[in-house]
Amino acid sequence: MPKFKLVISYDGTDFCGWQVQPHGESVFSCIVKTFRAVFGREVVLVGPSRTDAGVHALGYVASAQTDLELDSKRLWKAWNAALPETIYIRSLEPVDEKFNPHHDIIKKIYYYHLFLKRPLPFAARFGWFYEFIDLIDREKFCEALSCFEGEHNFRAFCRIDPGEQIRTIRTVDKINVVELKKYGVLQVKFEARGFLRYQIRRMVGAVLEVARRPEVSLDYLRESFDSGKIVNNFLTLCASAKGLCLKKIVYKEKENDE
């Protein structure tokens, strides 16, 4: 069967995440059901990782295989035309059957958006207005984020289900902070080969709590790496999912489209 590489954008607000869940509609199931409804065939859809409920994507990469004999341009147009407005296949191109979106990943780039003031209603679903944002020490905020760069044990900053065995030592390559003054947004950019579940949101939440408390040292964050657990309860804040967006996935062969 021919194989295609898809670059997908989606508004995750109304979905329970990428992966199929017992309750609620997932991005994956919506795309697959739409294909079946339009073409009357099945499609094998594979993604490199899952995004959680409410998380958005600009450049999610997936592979699709089907026995449907249709050129990629017509397939792309017909599939997109039937998808809801919250999902858009930005590109669809034939690839070698060996292509696997799990393999040869150099890095994943995520953005976390913090509103610096209450946003307008049509923008509110794509960022988080943290209630204490006015109390944030911006310099301390950036310094605290830099604590997460490099290789650390992120067990204290992720979600692990009971009985789940997972390696929690990960390397965060780079974290940058940019103020988008035109939009009243603080954009935090995270780069790493991979992230644990809730890792970015837990990091953002912990840093916000540290940065708004003058009496709190960054050592609280560093001690959490060593102990593998949160050393103070206020560091357990998990930032809202709606502020997180998967910007792109970079592969060894080439970068997917901006």
PyRosetta script that sets phi, psi and omega in degrees:
from pyrosetta import init, pose_from_sequence

init()
pose = pose_from_sequence("MPKFKLVISYDGTDFCGWQVQPHGESVFSCIVKTFRAVFGREVVLVGPSRTDAGVHALGYVASAQTDLELDSKRLWKAWNAALPETIYIRSLEPVDEKFNPHHDIIKKIYYYHLFLKRPLPFAARFGWFYEFIDLIDREKFCEALSCFEGEHNFRAFCRIDPGEQIRTIRTVDKINVVELKKYGVLQVKFEARGFLRYQIRRMVGAVLEVARRPEVSLDYLRESFDSGKIVNNFLTLCASAKGLCLKKIVYKEKENDE")
pose.set_psi(1, 140.5)
pose.set_omega(1, 177.5)
pose.set_phi(2, -64.8)
pose.set_psi(2, 149.7)
pose.set_omega(2, 179.7)
pose.set_phi(3, -120.3)
pose.set_psi(3, 143.9)
pose.set_omega(3, -179.4)
pose.set_phi(4, -127.8)
pose.set_psi(4, 148.7)
pose.set_omega(4, 172.4)
pose.set_phi(5, -100.8)
pose.set_psi(5, 127.6)
pose.set_omega(5, -179.5)
pose.set_phi(6, -112.9)
pose.set_psi(6, 137.0)
pose.set_omega(6, 167.8)
pose.set_phi(7, -112.0)
pose.set_psi(7, 120.4)
pose.set_omega(7, -168.0)
pose.set_phi(8, -121.3)
pose.set_psi(8, 137.9)
pose.set_omega(8, 170.6)
pose.set_phi(9, -112.9)
pose.set_psi(9, 141.8)
pose.set_omega(9, 176.6)
pose.set_phi(10, -153.7)
pose.set_psi(10, 148.3)
pose.set_omega(10, 172.0)
pose.set_phi(11, -89.9)
pose.set_psi(11, 112.0)
pose.set_omega(11, -172.8)
pose.set_phi(12, -83.7)
pose.set_psi(12, 3.0)
pose.set_omega(12, -172.9)
pose.set_phi(13, -53.8)
pose.set_psi(13, -46.9)
pose.set_omega(13, -173.2)
pose.set_phi(14, -97.2)
pose.set_psi(14, 10.4)
pose.set_omega(14, -179.1)
pose.set_phi(15, -112.6)
pose.set_psi(15, 155.3)
pose.set_omega(15, 179.0)
pose.set_phi(16, -88.1)
pose.set_psi(16, 19.2)
pose.set_omega(16, -179.2)
pose.set_phi(17, 112.8)
pose.set_psi(17, -176.7)
pose.set_omega(17, 178.3)
pose.set_phi(18, -72.3)
pose.set_psi(18, -47.4)
pose.set_omega(18, -171.4)
pose.set_phi(19, -77.7)
pose.set_psi(19, 147.4)
pose.set_omega(19, 177.8)
pose.set_phi(20, -60.9)
pose.set_psi(20, 133.1)
pose.set_omega(20, 178.7)
pose.set_phi(21, -125.0)
pose.set_psi(21, 157.6)
pose.set_omega(21, -179.7)
pose.set_phi(22, -59.9)
pose.set_psi(22, -33.0)
pose.set_omega(22, -177.9)
pose.set_phi(23, -126.9)
pose.set_psi(23, 131.3)
pose.set_omega(23, 177.7)
pose.set_phi(24, 97.3)
pose.set_psi(24, 159.6)
pose.set_omega(24, -179.5)
pose.set_phi(25, -87.8)
pose.set_psi(25, 132.1)
pose.set_omega(25, 176.6)
pose.set_phi(26, -102.0)
pose.set_psi(26, 160.5)
pose.set_omega(26, 176.5)
pose.set_phi(27, -60.7)
pose.set_psi(27, -44.4)
pose.set_omega(27, 179.6)
pose.set_phi(28, -56.0)
pose.set_psi(28, -52.5)
pose.set_omega(28, -175.5)
pose.set_phi(29, -65.8)
pose.set_psi(29, -34.8)
pose.set_omega(29, 179.0)
pose.set_phi(30, -64.2)
pose.set_psi(30, -44.0)
pose.set_omega(30, -179.3)
pose.set_phi(31, -66.2)
pose.set_psi(31, -42.5)
pose.set_omega(31, -178.7)
pose.set_phi(32, -67.9)
pose.set_psi(32, -44.2)
pose.set_omega(32, -179.8)
pose.set_phi(33, -65.3)
pose.set_psi(33, -35.1)
pose.set_omega(33, 178.0)
pose.set_phi(34, -66.1)
pose.set_psi(34, -41.9)
pose.set_omega(34, 177.5)
pose.set_phi(35, -59.6)
pose.set_psi(35, -46.0)
pose.set_omega(35, -178.9)
pose.set_phi(36, -62.4)
pose.set_psi(36, -40.6)
pose.set_omega(36, -178.5)
pose.set_phi(37, -68.3)
pose.set_psi(37, -36.1)
pose.set_omega(37, -176.9)
pose.set_phi(38, -80.0)
pose.set_psi(38, -44.6)
pose.set_omega(38, -170.9)
pose.set_phi(39, -106.3)
pose.set_psi(39, -11.3)
pose.set_omega(39, -178.9)
pose.set_phi(40, 67.5)
pose.set_psi(40, 23.4)
pose.set_omega(40, 179.8)
pose.set_phi(41, -131.4)
pose.set_psi(41, 166.4)
pose.set_omega(41, 175.0)
pose.set_phi(42, -93.1)
pose.set_psi(42, 154.9)
pose.set_omega(42, 175.5)
pose.set_phi(43, -132.7)
pose.set_psi(43, 139.3)
pose.set_omega(43, 175.8)
pose.set_phi(44, -96.4)
pose.set_psi(44, 109.7)
pose.set_omega(44, -175.8)
pose.set_phi(45, -110.4)
pose.set_psi(45, 128.4)
pose.set_omega(45, -178.1)
pose.set_phi(46, -130.8)
pose.set_psi(46, 129.6)
pose.set_omega(46, 176.0)
pose.set_phi(47, -114.3)
pose.set_psi(47, 163.2)
pose.set_omega(47, -176.6)
pose.set_phi(48, -80.0)
pose.set_psi(48, -20.9)
pose.set_omega(48, -177.7)
pose.set_phi(49, -168.4)
pose.set_psi(49, 175.0)
pose.set_omega(49, 178.7)
pose.set_phi(50, -108.8)
pose.set_psi(50, 150.0)
pose.set_omega(50, 169.6)
pose.set_phi(51, -108.6)
pose.set_psi(51, 147.8)
pose.set_omega(51, -175.2)
pose.set_phi(52, -79.2)
pose.set_psi(52, 168.8)
pose.set_omega(52, 179.0)
pose.set_phi(53, -54.7)
pose.set_psi(53, 130.3)
pose.set_omega(53, 176.9)
pose.set_phi(54, 88.2)
pose.set_psi(54, -11.5)
pose.set_omega(54, -180.0)
pose.set_phi(55, -81.8)
pose.set_psi(55, 142.9)
pose.set_omega(55, -176.9)
pose.set_phi(56, -102.2)
pose.set_psi(56, 170.0)
pose.set_omega(56, 176.3)
pose.set_phi(57, -146.8)
pose.set_psi(57, 138.6)
pose.set_omega(57, 171.4)
pose.set_phi(58, -102.1)
pose.set_psi(58, -33.6)
pose.set_omega(58, -175.7)
pose.set_phi(59, -138.3)
pose.set_psi(59, 52.3)
pose.set_omega(59, 175.2)
pose.set_phi(60, -71.1)
pose.set_psi(60, 135.8)
pose.set_omega(60, -177.6)
pose.set_phi(61, -109.7)
pose.set_psi(61, 135.7)
pose.set_omega(61, 177.6)
pose.set_phi(62, -144.6)
pose.set_psi(62, 161.8)
pose.set_omega(62, 172.4)
pose.set_phi(63, -112.6)
pose.set_psi(63, 150.1)
pose.set_omega(63, 179.6)
pose.set_phi(64, -135.8)
pose.set_psi(64, 133.6)
pose.set_omega(64, 176.3)
pose.set_phi(65, -126.4)
pose.set_psi(65, 137.8)
pose.set_omega(65, 179.4)
pose.set_phi(66, -155.6)
pose.set_psi(66, 155.8)
pose.set_omega(66, 176.7)
pose.set_phi(67, -89.5)
pose.set_psi(67, 8.0)
pose.set_omega(67, 178.5)
pose.set_phi(68, -68.6)
pose.set_psi(68, 127.2)
pose.set_omega(68, -179.8)
pose.set_phi(69, -93.5)
pose.set_psi(69, 91.2)
pose.set_omega(69, -177.6)
pose.set_phi(70, -150.2)
pose.set_psi(70, 135.3)
pose.set_omega(70, -178.3)
pose.set_phi(71, -66.7)
pose.set_psi(71, 156.5)
pose.set_omega(71, -170.4)
pose.set_phi(72, -61.4)
pose.set_psi(72, -35.7)
pose.set_omega(72, -178.1)
pose.set_phi(73, -67.7)
pose.set_psi(73, -44.8)
pose.set_omega(73, 179.4)
pose.set_phi(74, -67.7)
pose.set_psi(74, -38.7)
pose.set_omega(74, 177.7)
pose.set_phi(75, -61.3)
pose.set_psi(75, -45.6)
pose.set_omega(75, -179.4)
pose.set_phi(76, -60.6)
pose.set_psi(76, -47.0)
pose.set_omega(76, -177.8)
pose.set_phi(77, -66.0)
pose.set_psi(77, -46.0)
pose.set_omega(77, -176.8)
pose.set_phi(78, -68.3)
pose.set_psi(78, -39.3)
pose.set_omega(78, -179.7)
pose.set_phi(79, -66.3)
pose.set_psi(79, -47.8)
pose.set_omega(79, -180.0)
pose.set_phi(80, -61.5)
pose.set_psi(80, -38.5)
pose.set_omega(80, -176.9)
pose.set_phi(81, -61.5)
pose.set_psi(81, -26.7)
pose.set_omega(81, -176.5)
pose.set_phi(82, -97.3)
pose.set_psi(82, -13.0)
pose.set_omega(82, 180.0)
pose.set_phi(83, -74.1)
pose.set_psi(83, 153.7)
pose.set_omega(83, 176.7)
pose.set_phi(84, -67.5)
pose.set_psi(84, 164.0)
pose.set_omega(84, -177.6)
pose.set_phi(85, -62.7)
pose.set_psi(85, -18.1)
pose.set_omega(85, -177.5)
pose.set_phi(86, -82.4)
pose.set_psi(86, -6.0)
pose.set_omega(86, 178.5)
pose.set_phi(87, -130.9)
pose.set_psi(87, 133.7)
pose.set_omega(87, 178.5)
pose.set_phi(88, -141.0)
pose.set_psi(88, 126.1)
pose.set_omega(88, 175.0)
pose.set_phi(89, -84.0)
pose.set_psi(89, 105.8)
pose.set_omega(89, -173.7)
pose.set_phi(90, -71.2)
pose.set_psi(90, -35.2)
pose.set_omega(90, 177.0)
pose.set_phi(91, -151.4)
pose.set_psi(91, 152.2)
pose.set_omega(91, 178.3)
pose.set_phi(92, -145.3)
pose.set_psi(92, 117.0)
pose.set_omega(92, -176.2)
pose.set_phi(93, -139.1)
pose.set_psi(93, 145.7)
pose.set_omega(93, 177.9)
pose.set_phi(94, -64.0)
pose.set_psi(94, 142.3)
pose.set_omega(94, 176.7)
pose.set_phi(95, -136.7)
pose.set_psi(95, 164.2)
pose.set_omega(95, 176.0)
pose.set_phi(96, -61.4)
pose.set_psi(96, 145.7)
pose.set_omega(96, -177.2)
pose.set_phi(97, -63.0)
pose.set_psi(97, -15.8)
pose.set_omega(97, 178.6)
pose.set_phi(98, -78.7)
pose.set_psi(98, -13.1)
pose.set_omega(98, -178.4)
pose.set_phi(99, -62.6)
pose.set_psi(99, 129.6)
pose.set_omega(99, 176.8)
pose.set_phi(100, -135.3)
pose.set_psi(100, 120.6)
pose.set_omega(100, -176.2)
pose.set_phi(101, -62.5)
pose.set_psi(101, -13.5)
pose.set_omega(101, 176.4)
pose.set_phi(102, -77.3)
pose.set_psi(102, -24.5)
pose.set_omega(102, -169.3)
pose.set_phi(103, -97.0)
pose.set_psi(103, 156.2)
pose.set_omega(103, 171.6)
pose.set_phi(104, 59.8)
pose.set_psi(104, 31.9)
pose.set_omega(104, 175.8)
pose.set_phi(105, -81.3)
pose.set_psi(105, 126.3)
pose.set_omega(105, 174.8)
pose.set_phi(106, -85.0)
pose.set_psi(106, -47.2)
pose.set_omega(106, 179.1)
pose.set_phi(107, -163.3)
pose.set_psi(107, 158.2)
pose.set_omega(107, 170.9)
pose.set_phi(108, -114.2)
pose.set_psi(108, 139.6)
pose.set_omega(108, -179.0)
pose.set_phi(109, -117.7)
pose.set_psi(109, 122.2)
pose.set_omega(109, 177.6)
pose.set_phi(110, -117.3)
pose.set_psi(110, 148.7)
pose.set_omega(110, 171.2)
pose.set_phi(111, -113.2)
pose.set_psi(111, 139.8)
pose.set_omega(111, 168.0)
pose.set_phi(112, -119.2)
pose.set_psi(112, 127.3)
pose.set_omega(112, -175.6)
pose.set_phi(113, -109.8)
pose.set_psi(113, 123.2)
pose.set_omega(113, 176.3)
pose.set_phi(114, -111.6)
pose.set_psi(114, 123.8)
pose.set_omega(114, 176.0)
pose.set_phi(115, -76.8)
pose.set_psi(115, 135.3)
pose.set_omega(115, 179.6)
pose.set_phi(116, -87.3)
pose.set_psi(116, -11.0)
pose.set_omega(116, 172.7)
pose.set_phi(117, -151.1)
pose.set_psi(117, 165.6)
pose.set_omega(117, -177.6)
pose.set_phi(118, -58.5)
pose.set_psi(118, 126.2)
pose.set_omega(118, -175.1)
pose.set_phi(119, -80.9)
pose.set_psi(119, 163.9)
pose.set_omega(119, 171.7)
pose.set_phi(120, -68.0)
pose.set_psi(120, 152.9)
pose.set_omega(120, -174.5)
pose.set_phi(121, -55.0)
pose.set_psi(121, -39.0)
pose.set_omega(121, -175.9)
pose.set_phi(122, -76.7)
pose.set_psi(122, -7.1)
pose.set_omega(122, 177.0)
pose.set_phi(123, -106.6)
pose.set_psi(123, -14.8)
pose.set_omega(123, -170.2)
pose.set_phi(124, -60.1)
pose.set_psi(124, -27.9)
pose.set_omega(124, -176.1)
pose.set_phi(125, -79.7)
pose.set_psi(125, -4.2)
pose.set_omega(125, -177.1)
pose.set_phi(126, -115.0)
pose.set_psi(126, 23.0)
pose.set_omega(126, 175.8)
pose.set_phi(127, -170.4)
pose.set_psi(127, 175.1)
pose.set_omega(127, -177.4)
pose.set_phi(128, -122.5)
pose.set_psi(128, 129.3)
pose.set_omega(128, 174.4)
pose.set_phi(129, -97.7)
pose.set_psi(129, 95.3)
pose.set_omega(129, -179.1)
pose.set_phi(130, -71.1)
pose.set_psi(130, 129.2)
pose.set_omega(130, -170.2)
pose.set_phi(131, -62.8)
pose.set_psi(131, -22.2)
pose.set_omega(131, -179.3)
pose.set_phi(132, -108.5)
pose.set_psi(132, 23.8)
pose.set_omega(132, -174.5)
pose.set_phi(133, -59.0)
pose.set_psi(133, -29.8)
pose.set_omega(133, -179.4)
pose.set_phi(134, -70.5)
pose.set_psi(134, -16.9)
pose.set_omega(134, -178.1)
pose.set_phi(135, -94.5)
pose.set_psi(135, -1.0)
pose.set_omega(135, -174.8)
pose.set_phi(136, -73.4)
pose.set_psi(136, 129.1)
pose.set_omega(136, 170.2)
pose.set_phi(137, -82.4)
pose.set_psi(137, 106.3)
pose.set_omega(137, -172.9)
pose.set_phi(138, -60.3)
pose.set_psi(138, -41.1)
pose.set_omega(138, 179.7)
pose.set_phi(139, -64.5)
pose.set_psi(139, -42.9)
pose.set_omega(139, 178.6)
pose.set_phi(140, -67.4)
pose.set_psi(140, -35.9)
pose.set_omega(140, 177.4)
pose.set_phi(141, -57.6)
pose.set_psi(141, -49.1)
pose.set_omega(141, -179.3)
pose.set_phi(142, -67.1)
pose.set_psi(142, -38.8)
pose.set_omega(142, 179.7)
pose.set_phi(143, -65.6)
pose.set_psi(143, -39.5)
pose.set_omega(143, 179.2)
pose.set_phi(144, -66.0)
pose.set_psi(144, -40.4)
pose.set_omega(144, 177.7)
pose.set_phi(145, -61.3)
pose.set_psi(145, -36.2)
pose.set_omega(145, -178.8)
pose.set_phi(146, -64.8)
pose.set_psi(146, -20.2)
pose.set_omega(146, 177.3)
pose.set_phi(147, -62.7)
pose.set_psi(147, -25.0)
pose.set_omega(147, -176.8)
pose.set_phi(148, -85.7)
pose.set_psi(148, -10.6)
pose.set_omega(148, 179.2)
pose.set_phi(149, -70.5)
pose.set_psi(149, 145.8)
pose.set_omega(149, -179.2)
pose.set_phi(150, 95.6)
pose.set_psi(150, -169.0)
pose.set_omega(150, -177.4)
pose.set_phi(151, -91.9)
pose.set_psi(151, 126.5)
pose.set_omega(151, -179.6)
pose.set_phi(152, -146.6)
pose.set_psi(152, 165.3)
pose.set_omega(152, 170.2)
pose.set_phi(153, -89.5)
pose.set_psi(153, 109.9)
pose.set_omega(153, -175.3)
pose.set_phi(154, -96.2)
pose.set_psi(154, 22.4)
pose.set_omega(154, -179.0)
pose.set_phi(155, -55.8)
pose.set_psi(155, -36.9)
pose.set_omega(155, -178.4)
pose.set_phi(156, -74.5)
pose.set_psi(156, -10.6)
pose.set_omega(156, -174.6)
pose.set_phi(157, -123.4)
pose.set_psi(157, 40.7)
pose.set_omega(157, 177.0)
pose.set_phi(158, -154.5)
pose.set_psi(158, 174.5)
pose.set_omega(158, 176.1)
pose.set_phi(159, -109.7)
pose.set_psi(159, 129.1)
pose.set_omega(159, 176.9)
pose.set_phi(160, -126.7)
pose.set_psi(160, 121.5)
pose.set_omega(160, -179.9)
pose.set_phi(161, -72.8)
pose.set_psi(161, 153.3)
pose.set_omega(161, 178.6)
pose.set_phi(162, -54.0)
pose.set_psi(162, 130.4)
pose.set_omega(162, 179.3)
pose.set_phi(163, 82.9)
pose.set_psi(163, -7.5)
pose.set_omega(163, -178.8)
pose.set_phi(164, -77.0)
pose.set_psi(164, 130.2)
pose.set_omega(164, 178.0)
pose.set_phi(165, -105.4)
pose.set_psi(165, 115.4)
pose.set_omega(165, -177.0)
pose.set_phi(166, -147.4)
pose.set_psi(166, 142.8)
pose.set_omega(166, 178.5)
pose.set_phi(167, -79.3)
pose.set_psi(167, 122.9)
pose.set_omega(167, -174.5)
pose.set_phi(168, -103.7)
pose.set_psi(168, 2.4)
pose.set_omega(168, 174.6)
pose.set_phi(169, -85.1)
pose.set_psi(169, 116.1)
pose.set_omega(169, -177.9)
pose.set_phi(170, -133.5)
pose.set_psi(170, 163.0)
pose.set_omega(170, 178.6)
pose.set_phi(171, -117.3)
pose.set_psi(171, 121.8)
pose.set_omega(171, 173.4)
pose.set_phi(172, -97.3)
pose.set_psi(172, 117.6)
pose.set_omega(172, -174.3)
pose.set_phi(173, -72.7)
pose.set_psi(173, -43.5)
pose.set_omega(173, -173.2)
pose.set_phi(174, -160.0)
pose.set_psi(174, 143.4)
pose.set_omega(174, 173.3)
pose.set_phi(175, -132.9)
pose.set_psi(175, 122.8)
pose.set_omega(175, 179.1)
pose.set_phi(176, -121.9)
pose.set_psi(176, 148.2)
pose.set_omega(176, 177.4)
pose.set_phi(177, -122.9)
pose.set_psi(177, 128.2)
pose.set_omega(177, 178.9)
pose.set_phi(178, -131.8)
pose.set_psi(178, 134.7)
pose.set_omega(178, 174.1)
pose.set_phi(179, -92.5)
pose.set_psi(179, 120.6)
pose.set_omega(179, 176.4)
pose.set_phi(180, -94.5)
pose.set_psi(180, 85.7)
pose.set_omega(180, -171.3)
pose.set_phi(181, -59.5)
pose.set_psi(181, -36.1)
pose.set_omega(181, -178.6)
pose.set_phi(182, -58.8)
pose.set_psi(182, -32.7)
pose.set_omega(182, -176.1)
pose.set_phi(183, -106.2)
pose.set_psi(183, -2.6)
pose.set_omega(183, -178.2)
pose.set_phi(184, 64.7)
pose.set_psi(184, 41.3)
pose.set_omega(184, -173.7)
pose.set_phi(185, -128.7)
pose.set_psi(185, 140.2)
pose.set_omega(185, 169.4)
pose.set_phi(186, -101.3)
pose.set_psi(186, 116.5)
pose.set_omega(186, -176.3)
pose.set_phi(187, -104.7)
pose.set_psi(187, 121.9)
pose.set_omega(187, 178.3)
pose.set_phi(188, -107.8)
pose.set_psi(188, 122.4)
pose.set_omega(188, -176.2)
pose.set_phi(189, -106.1)
pose.set_psi(189, 125.5)
pose.set_omega(189, -179.5)
pose.set_phi(190, -114.5)
pose.set_psi(190, 133.0)
pose.set_omega(190, 177.2)
pose.set_phi(191, -127.8)
pose.set_psi(191, 128.4)
pose.set_omega(191, 176.9)
pose.set_phi(192, -165.2)
pose.set_psi(192, 162.9)
pose.set_omega(192, 177.9)
pose.set_phi(193, -67.8)
pose.set_psi(193, -31.4)
pose.set_omega(193, 178.7)
pose.set_phi(194, -166.1)
pose.set_psi(194, 157.7)
pose.set_omega(194, -179.9)
pose.set_phi(195, -127.9)
pose.set_psi(195, 153.1)
pose.set_omega(195, 175.4)
pose.set_phi(196, -81.7)
pose.set_psi(196, 165.4)
pose.set_omega(196, 179.9)
pose.set_phi(197, -61.9)
pose.set_psi(197, 128.8)
pose.set_omega(197, -179.5)
pose.set_phi(198, 68.4)
pose.set_psi(198, 3.7)
pose.set_omega(198, -172.7)
pose.set_phi(199, -58.6)
pose.set_psi(199, -49.8)
pose.set_omega(199, -177.7)
pose.set_phi(200, -64.3)
pose.set_psi(200, -44.3)
pose.set_omega(200, -178.5)
pose.set_phi(201, -65.2)
pose.set_psi(201, -36.0)
pose.set_omega(201, 177.2)
pose.set_phi(202, -71.0)
pose.set_psi(202, -37.8)
pose.set_omega(202, 177.7)
pose.set_phi(203, -64.0)
pose.set_psi(203, -46.2)
pose.set_omega(203, 179.7)
pose.set_phi(204, -61.6)
pose.set_psi(204, -44.7)
pose.set_omega(204, -179.8)
pose.set_phi(205, -61.0)
pose.set_psi(205, -44.8)
pose.set_omega(205, -179.9)
pose.set_phi(206, -64.2)
pose.set_psi(206, -42.3)
pose.set_omega(206, -178.4)
pose.set_phi(207, -66.8)
pose.set_psi(207, -39.6)
pose.set_omega(207, 177.2)
pose.set_phi(208, -60.9)
pose.set_psi(208, -42.3)
pose.set_omega(208, -179.7)
pose.set_phi(209, -66.9)
pose.set_psi(209, -38.9)
pose.set_omega(209, 177.7)
pose.set_phi(210, -67.4)
pose.set_psi(210, -42.8)
pose.set_omega(210, -173.7)
pose.set_phi(211, -71.8)
pose.set_psi(211, -16.4)
pose.set_omega(211, 179.3)
pose.set_phi(212, -98.5)
pose.set_psi(212, -0.6)
pose.set_omega(212, -177.6)
pose.set_phi(213, -118.0)
pose.set_psi(213, 102.2)
pose.set_omega(213, -177.1)
pose.set_phi(214, -58.3)
pose.set_psi(214, -28.7)
pose.set_omega(214, -175.6)
pose.set_phi(215, -82.1)
pose.set_psi(215, -7.6)
pose.set_omega(215, -174.8)
pose.set_phi(216, -95.6)
pose.set_psi(216, 129.4)
pose.set_omega(216, -179.4)
pose.set_phi(217, -88.5)
pose.set_psi(217, 155.7)
pose.set_omega(217, 175.1)
pose.set_phi(218, -67.9)
pose.set_psi(218, -12.6)
pose.set_omega(218, 178.9)
pose.set_phi(219, -61.8)
pose.set_psi(219, -24.4)
pose.set_omega(219, 176.8)
pose.set_phi(220, -60.4)
pose.set_psi(220, -39.6)
pose.set_omega(220, 178.4)
pose.set_phi(221, -68.3)
pose.set_psi(221, -46.4)
pose.set_omega(221, -177.2)
pose.set_phi(222, -64.2)
pose.set_psi(222, -37.1)
pose.set_omega(222, 178.5)
pose.set_phi(223, -66.3)
pose.set_psi(223, -30.1)
pose.set_omega(223, 178.9)
pose.set_phi(224, -67.0)
pose.set_psi(224, -31.7)
pose.set_omega(224, 175.6)
pose.set_phi(225, -64.7)
pose.set_psi(225, -43.8)
pose.set_omega(225, -175.6)
pose.set_phi(226, -70.6)
pose.set_psi(226, -39.4)
pose.set_omega(226, -174.7)
pose.set_phi(227, -86.8)
pose.set_psi(227, -22.6)
pose.set_omega(227, -177.1)
pose.set_phi(228, 76.6)
pose.set_psi(228, 11.8)
pose.set_omega(228, 178.0)
pose.set_phi(229, -147.4)
pose.set_psi(229, 159.3)
pose.set_omega(229, 179.6)
pose.set_phi(230, -68.8)
pose.set_psi(230, 128.3)
pose.set_omega(230, -176.4)
pose.set_phi(231, -91.3)
pose.set_psi(231, -6.0)
pose.set_omega(231, 175.6)
pose.set_phi(232, -150.4)
pose.set_psi(232, 135.7)
pose.set_omega(232, -171.9)
pose.set_phi(233, -58.7)
pose.set_psi(233, -31.2)
pose.set_omega(233, -176.4)
pose.set_phi(234, -70.0)
pose.set_psi(234, -10.7)
pose.set_omega(234, 178.0)
pose.set_phi(235, -83.9)
pose.set_psi(235, 1.5)
pose.set_omega(235, -178.2)
pose.set_phi(236, -87.1)
pose.set_psi(236, 1.0)
pose.set_omega(236, 180.0)
pose.set_phi(237, -58.7)
pose.set_psi(237, 129.5)
pose.set_omega(237, 176.4)
pose.set_phi(238, -107.8)
pose.set_psi(238, 115.1)
pose.set_omega(238, -178.3)
pose.set_phi(239, -60.3)
pose.set_psi(239, 150.9)
pose.set_omega(239, -176.7)
pose.set_phi(240, -60.2)
pose.set_psi(240, 141.5)
pose.set_omega(240, -179.3)
pose.set_phi(241, -62.2)
pose.set_psi(241, -31.2)
pose.set_omega(241, -173.5)
pose.set_phi(242, -67.9)
pose.set_psi(242, -14.0)
pose.set_omega(242, 177.4)
pose.set_phi(243, -85.0)
pose.set_psi(243, -8.5)
pose.set_omega(243, -173.3)
pose.set_phi(244, -100.8)
pose.set_psi(244, 137.1)
pose.set_omega(244, 179.8)
pose.set_phi(245, -143.2)
pose.set_psi(245, 128.7)
pose.set_omega(245, 173.0)
pose.set_phi(246, -76.8)
pose.set_psi(246, 110.0)
pose.set_omega(246, -175.6)
pose.set_phi(247, -76.6)
pose.set_psi(247, -52.0)
pose.set_omega(247, -178.6)
pose.set_phi(248, -163.1)
pose.set_psi(248, 163.5)
pose.set_omega(248, 173.2)
pose.set_phi(249, -122.2)
pose.set_psi(249, 126.9)
pose.set_omega(249, -177.6)
pose.set_phi(250, -103.2)
pose.set_psi(250, 126.1)
pose.set_omega(250, 179.3)
pose.set_phi(251, -107.2)
pose.set_psi(251, 163.5)
pose.set_omega(251, -179.3)
pose.set_phi(252, -61.2)
pose.set_psi(252, -38.4)
pose.set_omega(252, -176.3)
pose.set_phi(253, -65.4)
pose.set_psi(253, -53.2)
pose.set_omega(253, -178.8)
pose.set_phi(254, -168.5)
pose.set_psi(254, 165.3)
pose.set_omega(254, 178.4)
pose.set_phi(255, -83.7)
pose.set_psi(255, 141.6)
pose.set_omega(255, 173.3)
pose.set_phi(256, -71.6)
pose.set_psi(256, 162.4)
pose.set_omega(256, -172.2)
pose.set_phi(257, -56.0)
pose.set_psi(257, 147.6)
pose.set_omega(257, 174.9)
pose.set_phi(258, -68.8)
pose.dump_pdb("model.pdb")
